[in-house]
Amino acid sequence: MRDFVFYLVPRDGYGLSARKFFDRFYPNHVKREADSLEALMAYLAAQVDSGVTHIREVVIVAHGNPLGLLSPIVGGVTATSLREFKYITAFALALLQNDLRAGKFDAFKRQRQKAVSRLQNDSWITIRACNFGRSREAMYALYSFFGGRANVYAPMIYQLFGDPPIMFGMRLENRLRVHEHLVKQHFFPKDVHTPDRKDAVVRAMVDPGRFSEPFPIASRSLDDTQPDQSTAYEQIIDQLNAGIIGAALTRALVDHDFVLTAHPRVTVVSKNTEWRITDAYRHEDTTFEIQYTVYERIEISGANRQKATLYGAAQLTGKVSGKASLPMQLFLSSEENAMLAGKELTLAAYSEAPDGGGSNRTRFDAVLQVLRQNAFADAGGTVDIKAELKDSKGIELSAQAVLRQISASGPAGAERIVWSIVDGPQRFRILLEHPLTGDGFRAHTITVYDDYADQAQRLREGYLRLAYLGSDPDAPGTELAAYFDRFTIEELVSVLEYLRAPFKPGHGYYLHQVQQALCRRKGFRTWLQQHSPLDPNSVLPNDPYTDLSLSEQDDYRELSYVFDFNQVWAEVKSSNPTTWPLQTDLFDEEDLAEKLQISDEAINNRTELPEFDPDSPGADVEALRAIERIGFEKFFEADKAVIERLPESSPSLSCAEFAAVVAKWQEVKDLEPEGMQDALEREKLPNGKSYFSVLKDLKTYVKAWFKIVDIKIPGIDWVGMSKKDLAKLVLKKVPFFARMASLQAILEVEFVFTIPFAMWMDFVEAQQHMRDVWFTVGRITVIRQWLRRLIDQTYLHENDFPSQIVIDVTTPVGTDVYYLSRYKWEQFEEGNVPNNFIPAPDRFKDGFDGQAQLMDQLGDAILRFADESIGDLLRESDLDACKIEVLRKAGVLDVRQIRALIIREFARQLLDKLPTI
């Protein structure tokens, strides 16, 4: 039995990060490069010839979209030859089937049949590509191609591979957080490791940070034949243990071109064997934080004699790419993928779907015409890009802003044009793009994205966004799903009963996986109607077959990422099994074109697909490292000789001691930076630690807060996190939607957050009278208008947000009655042409008025959430309530300065989750 991973993507960006991930976490899978589906099958056939009798999992890493995989089916595809096979789509696979039956590609046919013969009912194919799972036709075609016995899985959203640095402000802030991450993805169990063992395990798994080439500082023979040398060696160690840097160590650093400033700080990582020296490094009028690791190594010298040597290595801590990193995977929605790319606003868009043009096309043409003139607005006022940015995103461009086209490529009708906006420090790009819709139709968009002064800044901003974007899966891949999808409904129910008799810690994860498998199973809804005491057509069913109990939920959340497999992954064999009486090979036996209703005309004409652009997000640290090492090459020379360790724990700082530090800091805060640092360095705690060191060691959210509210302490304001980033990180770490109880009671429409609006409308229309539909539309109108006005308030009171939210959406906008005017205004603010026709105005008004009365309660809940989240985040920074109060009284922490940002971000997220009207 053997498992395989095939890379059908280049070794850069997404492809390079994917290779790192599978090399690290799938060590037993055979890895292979392949330039086509034909090459993949050729290799599997060779494996069969070498004796492989069972192919279990085949992982295919590729770029993808809702139509197919952006890799060739056969070799030899060029601009003029076999272009119909340049992508793996349902249509192209139907063409291939037709050609194989006609006697073409004979070698490919034999190799495929040989490989498929070793795929069994317990085999599965995992597609690691963006959005491919959204095409049932392409999924079925690939399922058929692999013979119809192995199941096929593919994501319905964006798949990201990356290796973001492990440091404050990033997704994984330290190695213990890395351990928690790996536990919640079930790479290993939680309770088998002590804290020290957790750290050791993680250190063995991460990619180490980048350092200077280690250099010797001092050495001594262990047989003590050179007592003077041994005395000097031990003196350096004693000084480091005491937090002192002596003359010998200083000279050794100078000898290797490292000059200490007046105030380096020593941290004992492991007494007598490892220390960390933190200092500043000046380069081209900029100061960077530098960290020296000094450690002891026992070596064998000549004549088999042992000696101990102290080595040093230097690392720039402010350089993101110098940090240790961990290969990881994430799944992103379309909205999150756009945020990762820095999307700010879509100015215009239309699709080539039957109902995608009309006024959208007119608007698109108008915006494009303005941009072709390198202008922000047209003479008639139909298009005003500056006004739209200000109204929609709060981005205000000055009269000095410059718009110009910087590139254009592609054929007529599918041009890709880039414009830049430069307005002082503000930079944006406007892109003319041609993506696919979820239904596979070509779309045309004009979108504003954030832009940056250089590529390094662009990459760093991407890593910051990854701190709060995307979903971590609760399993490495599709292994458990592929196992459970082989069970019948009755067998899955038996597994549920077994896991609950009795329930044990750790079973919550498996119960969730079994319930997900039940929901995937075709016929389950019918079975549920017959066996569940509750109505299976309920939008939010609550029964033992689809829901965890409260204790089971707690167990699942503690040991797993909360992850809905069925919202991310599509599969074929369980949810959409073939009706063809399979004998041996589905691709040989069933006509794929007929099954997928592809016309003979299309097959005969061999219609080729348009060009597709790869859109797979990646976050490979090597790209940033190539930029950041320029001018700092000596700090990037080695990556394995030095492994960062956690410092030994020191006694906790008392509240009184912390208050003394903050008081002194406030006393000297108006001095020049060097004077402030000197004054704080001179003051010592009873344990010998300087006041400056206390402030310097605040390496979590407090430092980001200092940065955001413009509090300066020399040498610690290196945290590159914006207000917007911190607010989003709060919501990621303390998600509002995990506290849904109060929100459900207030809004009473939770289902609209989890079901697409069109599907929800279909459900409502099928189950209720149309008048009740308009009752709910009235309620949603209130919520959306209220949230928009809340966002307005966060801008008006960004630094002094009030302790009570007062918003009245029952006041009219314009001359219409209040509820109708709000309905029209909401459509206008959404960017649609207002429609004042309401079939059931009385029911709409009832829903509107009833919901309006509940919104004060929502305001109170949001304020509580914002304040609690700030407190939770500060407590996670190792600041207890007493220390937080010390900072508050000193005027350093004012929740009003961050409260508005968190509320604004929450309101935006809630707006995105609500259906539009």
Secondary structure, DSSP 8 states (H G I E B T S, - for coil): -EEEEEE-S-SSTHHHHHHHHHHHH-TTSEEEE-SSHHHHHHHHHHHHHTT---EEEEEEE--B-SSEESS-SSTT--SSSSGGGSSEEHHHHHHHHHHHHTT-SHHHHHHHHHHHTTEEEEEEEEEESSSGGG-HHHHHHHHHHTTSSSEEEEESSEEEEE--B-STTSSS-SHHHHHHHHHHTTSS-STT--HHHHHHHHHHHSB---B---EEEEEEETT---HHHHHHHHHHHHHHHTT---HHHHHHHHHTT----S--EEEEEETTTEEEEEEEEEETTEEEEEEEEEEEEEEE-GGG-EEEEEEEEEEETT-GGGS-B--EEEEE-HHHHHHHTTEEEEEEEEESSTTS-THHHHHHHHHHHHHHTT-SB-TTSS-BHHHHHHHHH-----TT-EEEEEEEES-TTS-EEEEEEEETTEEEEEEEE--B-TTS-BEEEEEEEE--SSHHHHHHHHHHHTTTSSB--SSSSSHHHHHHTTS-HHHHHHHHHHHTTT--TTHHHHHHHHHHHHHHSTTHHHHHHHH-SS-TT-SS--STTT---HHHHHHHHHHS----HHHHEEESTTTS---S--SS-HHHHS-HHHHTT--HHHHHHT-----------EE-HHHHHHHHTTT-GGGGSBSSS-------------HHHHHHHHHHHHHHTTS-HHHHHHHHHH-B-TTS-BHHHHHHT--SHHHHHHHHTT---TTTTT----HHHHHHHHHHHS-GGGSHHHHHHHH--THHHHS-HHHHHHHHHHHS-HHHHHHHHHHHHHHHHHHHHHHHHHHHTSSS--SS----TTS-SSSS-HHHHHHHHHHHHTTS------S-HHHHHHHHHHHHTTHHHHHHHHHHHHHHHHHHHHHHTT--HHHHHHHHHTTS--THHHHHHHHHHHHHHHHHHS---
